[in-house]
Amino acid sequence: MFDIAVIEDPAAAEVSLDPMRASLLAELAEPASATMLAARVGLPRQKVNYHLRALEQHGLIELVEERRKGNVTERVMRATAASYVISPNALAAVRPNPSQSPDRLSARWLLAVAARLVQDVGALITGAERAQKRVATFAVDATVRFASASDRAAFADELAAAITALVGRYHDEKAPGGREHRVVLALHPSVNPTGTEPEEP
């Protein structure tokens, strides 16, 4: 089981978004049979089997073992990942395009860039799994508390200048065998888990 998997197929995305099937996916973080799941989610076993077939058909769950019980073979299933992310590729016709109206101060443009990040990294993960290789990535996740809006603006300016200097130092347009890497830098207010938004400084 993977920690996280990216859903790129539109049909698989549709299947995963069904509330009952999403609930079954969550239950299948640990292996279980249709009979076991039926008792947990309050559905007839036949109905659970119907949903499990759809999930299995799209690679969201997998067979772990088969158990013989009398005249019946019980199939024990497990989710293929602990969590899932739906790639913008699943909505290819309407996926965000960050090359349109780039504005580093726009939250919607940031969302478009983030969507492209999910799309690109998802494609890299899929390709790496087929080639049985790892993807060379790097990420930083940090929290900073600003005393004022002017401090936040100054921080953003310094950070942009530092990144620009690093990119300029290491970017080699003519390097033989070189490979381009995308650098994504984002700054946004933290989301309060209580649901109440703090006042904007």
ABEGO torsion letter per residue (X at the ends): XBABBBBABAAAAAAAABAAAAAAAAAAABBBBAAAAAAAAGBBAAAAAAAAAAAAAAGABBBABBBBBEABBBBBBBBABABBBBBAAABAAABBBAABGBBAABAAAAAAAAAAAAAAAAAAAAAAAAAGBBBBBBBBBBBBBBABAAAAAAAAAAAAAAAAAAAAAABBAABBGBBBBBBBBBBBBBBBAAGBBBBBX
